[in-house]
Amino acid sequence: MSTIAARRTPSEAPRGSPRRHSSLWLLLGCLVLAGLAHYLPAGPTYDPWAWITWGREITEWDLDTRTGPSWKPLPVLFTTPFALAGDDAAPELWLVVAQAGGLLAFAFAYRLAARIAGWQAGVIAAAGLVLADEFIRNFARGNSEGLLVAIGLWAIERHLDGRRRDAFLLGVAAGLLRPELWPFLLAYGLWLMWAEPRTRALVVGCGVLTVLAWIVPEYLGSGDFARAAARAREPNPDSAAFADFPFAETFARAAGVLMPPLLLGAAIALVRAWTDRDRVRLALGGVAAALMVAVAAMTQAGFAGNLRYVALPAALVCVLAGAGCVELVRAAAGRFGASAAGALAALLLAAAAPFVLADVDKLRFDLDVVRAESELYDRLPPIVAKSGGARALLRCGPVYAPPFEVQAVAWAMHVHSSQVGIFASPPGTVLAGHFSALGHDPRFAEINKNRRWYVGRNCRGL
């Protein structure tokens, strides 16, 4: 097969492509694998605990979003029905969804890169995403970045298959996770209404529902339509938002998410795409760059700019890197023969090996963090029950917890997160991990503890 035939333009894929059906089987398979992963140590982290708590509060008609992370509609669309399964099952069900999203992200990174340059490119893209800094660490603990990447890449695939309506609906789902996607959705929706006039009602309806999904629950839970935006402008102390020039700092930090060989491979892919006038690869590069600019601009405006927000552009770079590396070797084969191509492939692997080994070490550390956090939160409900539950813990006044444990403590106590403080002052009770300063506060006498948690109380003045 000629090189031109082997590199069929992805947008020429037939409408009857079996991808539509294979994607559903792929989704089911990832859900099954994520369900089996339930037997491995993992637990929700800060943001997911808030989404899980909000889901329960919605079922109890008592939503309170005044504290905690910014509101995200899509996770709560899952955690609300999950809450009906009970307090033991609800966190696990959300973890299955979040982890299935991460597995889907690997699969779609493979499929998109393989579509462009063959299965070898797919392997490189998926492996690059596996080793991307903290990507597995994030979705394993229930964060939404795995879902975001999976939905985003799936939307691109649907577009290339000619299924524009499917692509738009998937984009809407992604827009319920990250607001910086809204300009892309607006542009795509306007184009879709022009190209397919029958979709106008769908596009307008989805736009209205997207806005309502972001602001109405927030208003009902906090009394402030813009509470999510205000909360997002309260970044952690190590955020890029506090740099002298946050816009540039976001790019500087993002450069370390992927190993240098992947960045080089993506650059090669874009150079070749420019010379070959390959609109698909150029569009992927343009979308990745635009997403990075959007995240950096929001960081410049005072938003958090966490590195996990660049997961989707990083995944697109992985796809381009797979194509770039494979096509470089193919070009060598075409010009100098198979032996030269084999030597070049070996050289590229040898050059990448130190970076791969370093990223594998980081991945091991990330998995240790996941295991440690899982053990921490697994031991929280028992200590709450042993201490008499929420009523007993609140008897002396407020309950205090370390900042990043507030959401989990609120869930375990079955109270609003606004009822758990972080600035401890007697009278009151502390519920804190042994690793925290609050877990050793001498003002609160020990009343209970286990291997991970300390409960101290000071009823002075009551």
Secondary structure, DSSP 4 states (H G I P E B T S, - for coil): --HHHHT--GGG--TT-THHHHHHHHHHHHHHHHHHGGGSS----HHHHHHHHHHHHHHTT----SSSS---HHHHHHHHHHHTT-TTHHHHHHHHHHHHHHHHHHHHHHHHHHHHH-HHHHHHHHHHHHTSTTHHHHHHTT-SHHHHHHHHHHHHHHHHTT-HHHHHHHHHHHHTT-GGGHHHHHHHHHHHHHH-GGGHHHHHHHHHHHHHHHHHHHHHHHS-TTHHHHHHTS--TT-GGGSSSHHHHHHHHHTTTS-HHHHHHHHHHHHHHHHHT-HHHHHHHHHHHHHHHHHHHHHHTT----GGGGHHHHHHHHHHHHHHHHHHHHHHHHHH-HHHHHHHHHHHHHHHHHHHHHHHHHHHHHHHHHHHHHHHHHTHHHHHHHTTHHHHHTTTS-EE--GGGHHHHHHHHTS-GGGEESS--SSEEEEEETTSSGGG-TTSEEEEE-SSEEEEEE-TT-
